[in-house]
Amino acid sequence: MSNEKLYVVKTTAIVKSKNMSNAEKVANHQIGFGEILSQFSDTQQKTEEEIQKQFSYFSEKDLGGVDSESDPESSGFFANITSDTVQYLRSENKRLAKLVHKTKNNQKENYIGAYQAAFDVFSDFEFPKIRQPNLKQNKGKTPEVAVAVFSDWQLGKVTPDYNSDVLEKRIETYTEKLLEITEIQRMDHNVDELRVWLLGDIVEGEEIFPGQSHLIDSGLYRQVGINGPKILSKFFATALENFKKVHVTGIIGNHGSVGGKMKKAYDPETNMDRLLYKIMELIFNKEERITFDIPDGKGERNWYSIDNVGNYSCLLIHGDQLPAPTSYYGYFKKIMGWKDGAIPEQFNDVFMGHYHQQFKMTIGSTILRLSGSPESCNTYAQEFFSSTSRPCQHLMYIHPEHGVTSEYSIWLDSV
């Protein structure tokens, strides 16, 4: 120890921070208050006399070292400080303790405030109040129910003239046509209720087939959490402003599956179409005039539903259960098997999507209808099936006793 000398090391730091207090914290190596841009030290050798003169609270014994085995209260540094120094250190200790306590409390209050604010926002979330329509009533005739059929949007899909923005505009066009035609219908009879049949593939998925990632403009998060709710919320809100009651039935499609190599390992209930429908149900859960039928159940695909309008009933499926609409026998066998008891509920007709084509087939007393798609210019169908179809969605009006009274193909290629 006799060879050791005394040095005074002064460290200077250039700090970038919001204020002086934060700058001091950065200089003391506390993280998160700024950054040290530059740092350098000045080291000078000093004698004991020089140090005692510059730093009065150091005694000769302090500078000579402290016996670690002795009582720190009676030797070394603690035994040679003055009463004034003790008083100063005690006051500083109290000040720093209060500062630490205050900082901890402020941090805790900030955390609590942030969580409370988030809770308040989401717990109080309500879809903006929608005015109820004041509809003129026609007396003497039985009211009919309008049915909007949405299928195969494949939200996020990109073709030479189709993408998420085009879809949104085309659904707006459909909505305008729906209201125009409904007003014409109301000149003869009441149309107070709207049914919405969502027949699947509303969502496009990400790994349904090889190379799909090159043909979408948005992933599942944006399809299901942002763009899908945006488009459907606007449609449902408009519907509630023009109909006294809205009932939605949501069927899953094959493109709504998560896809990928692990597809078979997922719970069969897992489907992004279903998740989108459920989000819509939650958004409108405080609106009593809209109801949802979303078939679900753990471990099963829950692939169909039957909607009843008075005495009329229709089986709603996506259509991936059936072959392409070129073979009458394949359709006859499937549908007759379902009607014969494979599906326990009774139904009159069948409505499906999947094939992106407007099509109607009579099977015994059952009418099978196929929905079109708002998609256009499908180069895959063009190359491999020599097929193309105008972008279209279906619209029907149903009498509760006589069934379908009128139906329309709403062409959407003007957008």
Secondary structure, 3 states (H helix, E strand, C coil): CCCCCEEEEEEEEEEEECCHHHHHHHHCCCCCCEEEEEEEEEEEEECHHHHHHHCCCCCHHHHHCCCCCCCCCCCHHHHCCCHHHHHHHHHHHHHHHHHHHHHHHHHHHHHHHHHHHHHHHHHCCCCCCCCCCCCCCCCCCCCCEEEEEECCCCECECECCECHHHHHHHHHHHHHHHHHHHHHHHCCCCCCEEEEEECCCCECCCECCCCHHHHECCCHHHHHHHHHHHHHHHHHHHHHHHCCEEEEEECCCHHHCCECCCHHHCCCCCCHHHHHHHHHHHHCCCCCCEEEECCCCCCCCCCCEEEEECCEEEEECCCCCCCCCCCHHHHHHHHHHHHHHHCCCCCCEEEECCCCCCEEEEECCEEEEECCCCCCCCHHHHHHCCCCCCCEEEEEEEECCCEEEEEEEEECCCC
